[in-house]
C-alpha cells in the first residue's frame, strides 16, 4: 500500500460512500430509490468537483440529496488527504510519518514539516472565503426567492464556485443571471480564488499584511506565485477576447446583447472555462471555433494546489519556457530569471503526455460507442471530464451507459492526477544508481 494508492483508494471510498447515500430514497425528489448509474455519475462528478450531470440537480434531488452533493463537493475540493488530516486533528490524533508523506504528495509540497498548520490554514481560509461568498450572493437571489431558499442557493453556489465544481440548482446553470454584473463579480472571484491555489492566496495575504504593517522589508514573491498569477491573468484576458470575437454576432449566445453585457458574459465564460463549469450562455449553441478555444482553456485548467483540474498553469509555462530555451539555443530552462529544475521539466512533460493520452482514449471510446454525435462535442465532453470542468456541449445525458462509464473513469483520473494514477498502477519508482551511456538522435 503505497502513498499514491492510499490517495486513490481514498477518493474511491468517498465516491462509493456518496453513491450509496445518493441511492437512498431520501436523496431523490420523488422519494424513490435512485438509479445506480445516476448515483454513481453524480457522486463521482461531485467528489471530483467536475459538475457534469445527467439529471437536473435542482429538480431531481431532494434537499437532502442536494446537501449530500454539497458535502461531497466540499470534501472533494479540499482533497481526500486534507479532509482526512483535518478529521484526525479534530480527533486529537498526531500525524504519523505516513500521513505526512501522503499529505505532502497530495499537496505537492517539497517539505514534510508544517503539514498540520498548512491544513488548518487551508480549512480556515476555505470557510472564510465561502462564507463571504454566501453573504455576497444573498442579495442576488433575495428578490426572486424567500429568505430560506435564498440562503440555501447562496450556500450551494458559493461552495460550488469556490471548489470549482460547477454544480447549480438551476436547470440552465446561471444563464438566468447572465447579464448581472454582481453575479459575474462574485462568482468569478470565488472561481479565481479557488483555482489559483492555497499557496498563492497565502503569499498574497502575507504580502498584504506586511504592507498594512508598513514593514521595511517586504516579502519577495516565490517563482510559483509569479508564474501562476501572470499565466492566469494572460489566459483570462486571451479567453475573454477570443470568446467575444467568435461569438460577437452569434444570436444564440452573445449576438443579441449590448456591448457591456457581451463583455460581462465573455469574461464570465472565460473564467468558468478554467475548470469551474458554470455557464451563462448556451454552450451547445456556440460556434465550433469557440468550442475549440474552450477545449484548449479547459485542458490547461487551474493551478497546482487548487480545487481545479487540467494540466495546470505551471505546466504550460514550463513547456513554453522549454520551447524558448530551444529557440535561443540555451540549455537552462529559465523563468523570471530563475532556473527551473530538470525534475520539474520532466514532470511537466509526463503530465502533458499522460493527459493527452487519457483524453485521446476517452474520445476514441465515446466515438466508438456513440458515433451519432459530432466529434467536436465528444472531444469537448472528454476534455471537460478530464480537466474536471463540467461544461457540456449538451450530450452528456444522451450518451450510452458505456460512454458515461468512460466519463466517470476520466473524471476520476483527472481529479487524482494522471501521474499519481499511473503510480498507483505501476507502484512507486525506486532511484537507480546505474547510469547508461549517452547517445544522440534526431528530434523534430
Secondary structure in CASP SS format (residue, H / E / C, confidence):
PFRMAT SS
TARGET T0000
AUTHOR 0000-0000-0000
METHOD secondary structure of the structure
MODEL  1
X C 1.00
X C 1.00
X H 1.00
X H 1.00
X H 1.00
X H 1.00
X H 1.00
X H 1.00
X H 1.00
X H 1.00
X H 1.00
X H 1.00
X H 1.00
X H 1.00
X H 1.00
X H 1.00
X H 1.00
X H 1.00
X H 1.00
X H 1.00
X H 1.00
X H 1.00
X H 1.00
X C 1.00
X H 1.00
X H 1.00
X H 1.00
X E 1.00
X C 1.00
X C 1.00
X C 1.00
X C 1.00
X C 1.00
X C 1.00
X C 1.00
X H 1.00
X H 1.00
X H 1.00
X H 1.00
X H 1.00
X H 1.00
X H 1.00
X H 1.00
X H 1.00
X H 1.00
X H 1.00
X H 1.00
X C 1.00
X C 1.00
X C 1.00
X C 1.00
X C 1.00
X C 1.00
X C 1.00
X C 1.00
X C 1.00
X H 1.00
X H 1.00
X H 1.00
X H 1.00
X E 1.00
X C 1.00
X H 1.00
X H 1.00
X H 1.00
X H 1.00
X H 1.00
X H 1.00
X H 1.00
X H 1.00
X H 1.00
X H 1.00
X H 1.00
X H 1.00
X H 1.00
X H 1.00
X H 1.00
X H 1.00
X C 1.00
X H 1.00
X H 1.00
X H 1.00
X H 1.00
X H 1.00
X H 1.00
X H 1.00
X H 1.00
X H 1.00
X H 1.00
X H 1.00
X C 1.00
X C 1.00
X C 1.00
X C 1.00
X C 1.00
X C 1.00
X H 1.00
X H 1.00
X H 1.00
X H 1.00
X H 1.00
X H 1.00
X H 1.00
X H 1.00
X H 1.00
X H 1.00
X H 1.00
X C 1.00
X C 1.00
X C 1.00
X C 1.00
X C 1.00
X C 1.00
X C 1.00
X H 1.00
X H 1.00
X H 1.00
X H 1.00
X H 1.00
X H 1.00
X H 1.00
X H 1.00
X H 1.00
X H 1.00
X H 1.00
X H 1.00
X H 1.00
X H 1.00
X H 1.00
X H 1.00
X H 1.00
X H 1.00
X H 1.00
X H 1.00
X H 1.00
X H 1.00
X H 1.00
X H 1.00
X H 1.00
X H 1.00
X H 1.00
X H 1.00
X C 1.00
X C 1.00
X C 1.00
X C 1.00
X H 1.00
X H 1.00
X H 1.00
X H 1.00
X H 1.00
X H 1.00
X H 1.00
X H 1.00
X H 1.00
X H 1.00
X H 1.00
X H 1.00
X H 1.00
X H 1.00
X H 1.00
X H 1.00
X C 1.00
X C 1.00
X C 1.00
X C 1.00
X C 1.00
X C 1.00
X C 1.00
X C 1.00
X C 1.00
X C 1.00
X C 1.00
X C 1.00
X H 1.00
X H 1.00
X H 1.00
X C 1.00
X C 1.00
X C 1.00
X H 1.00
X H 1.00
X H 1.00
X H 1.00
X H 1.00
X H 1.00
X H 1.00
X H 1.00
X H 1.00
X H 1.00
X H 1.00
X H 1.00
X H 1.00
X H 1.00
X H 1.00
X H 1.00
X C 1.00
X H 1.00
X H 1.00
X H 1.00
X H 1.00
X H 1.00
X H 1.00
X H 1.00
X H 1.00
X H 1.00
X H 1.00
X H 1.00
X H 1.00
X H 1.00
X H 1.00
X H 1.00
X C 1.00
X C 1.00
X C 1.00
X C 1.00
X C 1.00
X C 1.00
X C 1.00
X C 1.00
X C 1.00
X C 1.00
X H 1.00
X H 1.00
X H 1.00
X H 1.00
X H 1.00
X H 1.00
X H 1.00
X H 1.00
X H 1.00
X H 1.00
X H 1.00
X H 1.00
X H 1.00
X H 1.00
X H 1.00
X H 1.00
X H 1.00
X H 1.00
X H 1.00
X H 1.00
X H 1.00
X H 1.00
X H 1.00
X H 1.00
X H 1.00
X C 1.00
X C 1.00
X C 1.00
X C 1.00
X C 1.00
X C 1.00
X C 1.00
X C 1.00
X C 1.00
X C 1.00
X C 1.00
X H 1.00
X H 1.00
X H 1.00
X H 1.00
X H 1.00
X H 1.00
X H 1.00
X H 1.00
X H 1.00
X H 1.00
X H 1.00
X H 1.00
X H 1.00
X H 1.00
X C 1.00
X C 1.00
X C 1.00
X C 1.00
X C 1.00
X C 1.00
X C 1.00
X C 1.00
X C 1.00
X C 1.00
X H 1.00
X H 1.00
X H 1.00
X C 1.00
X C 1.00
X H 1.00
X H 1.00
X H 1.00
X H 1.00
X H 1.00
X H 1.00
X H 1.00
X H 1.00
X H 1.00
X H 1.00
X H 1.00
X H 1.00
X H 1.00
X C 1.00
X C 1.00
X C 1.00
X C 1.00
X C 1.00
X C 1.00
X C 1.00
X C 1.00
X C 1.00
X C 1.00
X C 1.00
X C 1.00
X H 1.00
X H 1.00
X H 1.00
X H 1.00
X H 1.00
X H 1.00
X H 1.00
X H 1.00
X H 1.00
X H 1.00
X H 1.00
X H 1.00
X H 1.00
X H 1.00
X H 1.00
X C 1.00
X C 1.00
X C 1.00
X C 1.00
X C 1.00
X C 1.00
X E 1.00
X E 1.00
X C 1.00
X C 1.00
X E 1.00
X E 1.00
X C 1.00
X C 1.00
X H 1.00
X H 1.00
X H 1.00
X H 1.00
X H 1.00
X H 1.00
X H 1.00
X H 1.00
X H 1.00
X H 1.00
X H 1.00
X H 1.00
X H 1.00
X H 1.00
X H 1.00
X H 1.00
X H 1.00
X H 1.00
X H 1.00
X H 1.00
X H 1.00
X H 1.00
X H 1.00
X H 1.00
X H 1.00
X H 1.00
X H 1.00
X H 1.00
X C 1.00
X C 1.00
X C 1.00
X C 1.00
X C 1.00
X H 1.00
X H 1.00
X H 1.00
X H 1.00
X H 1.00
X H 1.00
X H 1.00
X H 1.00
X H 1.00
X H 1.00
X H 1.00
X H 1.00
X C 1.00
X C 1.00
X C 1.00
X C 1.00
X C 1.00
X C 1.00
X C 1.00
X C 1.00
X C 1.00
X H 1.00
X H 1.00
X H 1.00
X C 1.00
X C 1.00
X H 1.00
X H 1.00
X H 1.00
X H 1.00
X H 1.00
X H 1.00
X H 1.00
X H 1.00
X H 1.00
X H 1.00
X H 1.00
X H 1.00
X H 1.00
X H 1.00
X H 1.00
X H 1.00
X C 1.00
X H 1.00
X H 1.00
X H 1.00
X H 1.00
X H 1.00
X H 1.00
X H 1.00
X H 1.00
X H 1.00
X C 1.00
X C 1.00
X C 1.00
X C 1.00
X C 1.00
X C 1.00
X C 1.00
X C 1.00
X C 1.00
X C 1.00
X C 1.00
X C 1.00
X C 1.00
X C 1.00
X C 1.00
X C 1.00
X C 1.00
X C 1.00
END
